Amino acid sequence: MSVLVGAQTRVLVQGLGREGAFHTARMIEYGTKVVGASKPGKGGTTQDGISLFDTVAQAVESTGANTSIIFVPASGAPDAILEALDAKIGVIVAITEGIAVHEMLTVASMLERSMSVLIGPNCPGLISPGTAKVGIMPAENFSTGPVGFVSRSGTLTYEIADLLTKAGLGQTTCIGIGGDPIIGLPTPDAVRYLNEDPDTEVIVIVGEIGGSAEERAAEYMRAHGTKPAVAFIAGRSAPPGKRMGHAGAIVSGNSGTAASKVAAFEAAGIPVATAPSEIPGLVKKALAGRT
Amino acid sequence: MKLHEFQAKQVLARAGIAIPEGRTAATPEEAEAVATALGLPVVVKAQVHVGGRGKAGGVKLAKTAAEAKAHATAILGMDIKGLTVRTVYVERAAKIAKELYLGITIDRDKRRAVVMLSTVGGMDIEEVAESQPERIARAWPEPLLGLRGYAARALCFEAGVPEVQREAVAAMAQKLYDVFRSTDAMTIEINPLFIQEDGSVVAGDAKLEVDDNALYRQPELAAYKEIAPDEVQEERAKALGFSYVQLDGTVGIIGNGAGLVMSTLDAVKNAGGSSANFLDVGGGAKESVVKAALEIVLANPKVKAVFINIFGGITRGDEVAKGILAVLKDTKPKVPLVIRLSGTEAEAGRTLLEGAPLVSRATMDEAATEAVRLAT
């Protein structure tokens, strides 16, 4: 079992350019059902064996796509997300980095009126090992198992998935939620999916400096957690006022500090690893400690 | 991207927000002439991209044109938090009866803009939020509706704006919200917002910070971009396609992915060292990007060792190795290099690097320990 994406997933690609085509091929190799791509003006033709449609709505009608992945450049990506929302696609994954914050305010407002879930933007996507990969992560680092995994980072997710996999700890679903200040599925909401998933036995929460999503996730787990969790916060040594690569990774004044996030998890009884290498050990301990 | 006060005030004035009359001056003589032309008294204000100008002596009241010239002489060339003042803004002094605060920023948790109004004006709003949180009224406008009249009035009632000024302040809040949206602002602030002796309201100061990711559609504001001396390397890195932040430790860092690089800095700290920089080569970095990244890190005289931490995904270990070898071919670095290559094509990368003058370690923790040892 898995959350958000799995065997039922039928993917539409928005933005089948060079990068989009490369990752689409990798998704198909993995076994993900890619049912089409939208490319205005090319409807009715194919590219690399993938059926093309002029609009997302047409693609949904013809293919029954229920998930989309967006590779459209930053200036056009908000429009692509809104088009997917308008076509009532259930799970929308926006890989694009560098979308303007004000565009995301508008997107978030429309998202709240919809039944859809948006993952990203500025994210690696998500993977339910063995059934579906809707993203750009290297698949070989992931394996099937009981760990639900949510992360604001890309490469760090691969690193930690690799550590988990090598320790024999496979995953139900790994959700890369994205490094922007305004995202579709913030940490607490992603954690809620994993908490409610019957097959997820333990949750790994990887956060970073900036914002207070980790504090809210800790509060959610304290109040509603049905399973153990382990956390890691990147950027403990980052200076305030500096944006550390991700648009959302910034300590402003007293808010968004690693110390506040670590304290929130510890107060919720969630152990916090000081290095990624400690995570598998803490996960094993959490699994062993269940009653 | 930050704007200067005079630039932000021009943006506000165009939106119909009252500002005191003022002009910029680059020399004391110009400041004197502007003061004479505007009428006295005037305020002479340093134009630099940092807060706390007043405390640093960069804002002074002048009752005569000669005094304006003297203040400009003192302020021009002044160093405020590492930035040199090149321009002053000379402005008619307002007749202040009361100071308010009006500002808008992004509330990440609510995924909305938050409009803040307070009758505690002229202070850092974060300090007010800490010491007297009940004195700040807030509203979170729905982006598709904007800040409507009723919501702006409600803010004024909640903040306790005097009845006489209520409509004017509410109108100013609505106009400021429109500017916030139309300029792709991350933060916009009128602090203080003056209520003058005659009852009129005017923007005493203006702060406007624009989203860097929106500059492509804000060409007029993008033209105001200035690069501070300590941002030169960061801007150069951005132009080359990677992200760089200068820090003050001794271990130079190169990695791929923002989260992994942040964790690398933490690993260096865990090992008892400190990092000289944050450098993320991004996804899928080619040989040329890795080469440029290593050159930037090695150019920092504080660097005593370099730690290259790559977890290959889209980024390939062999491309990273080629980039490193391209640097080593031209120059022999004066400091030791430590590398940890894992993931896609890591084996191929390690083979390429065999015989090269660098230390290879299998894990991030081991490599961090080694880099810190070599840097001390």
Interface residues (C-beta under 8 A of the other chain):
Chain A: A74 S75 G98 I99 A100 V101 H102 E103 M104 L105 T106 A108 S109 I136 M137 P138 N141 S151 R152 S153 G154 T155 L156 T157 Y158 E159 D162 G179 P181 I182 P186 V206 E208 I209 G210 G211 S212 A213 R216 A234 G235 R236 S237 A238 P239 K242 R243 M244 G245 H246 A247 G248 A249 G253 N254 T274 A275 P276 S277
Chain B: I106 R108 D109 R111 R112 A113 E126 E130 E142 P143 L144 R181 D184 M186 D211 N213 A214 Y216 R217 S243 V245 L247 G255 N256 G257 A258 G259 L260 V261 M262 S263 L265 D266 A267 V268 K269 N270 S274 S275 F278 D280 G283 F311 G312 G313 I314 T315 S342 G343 T344 T363 M364 D365
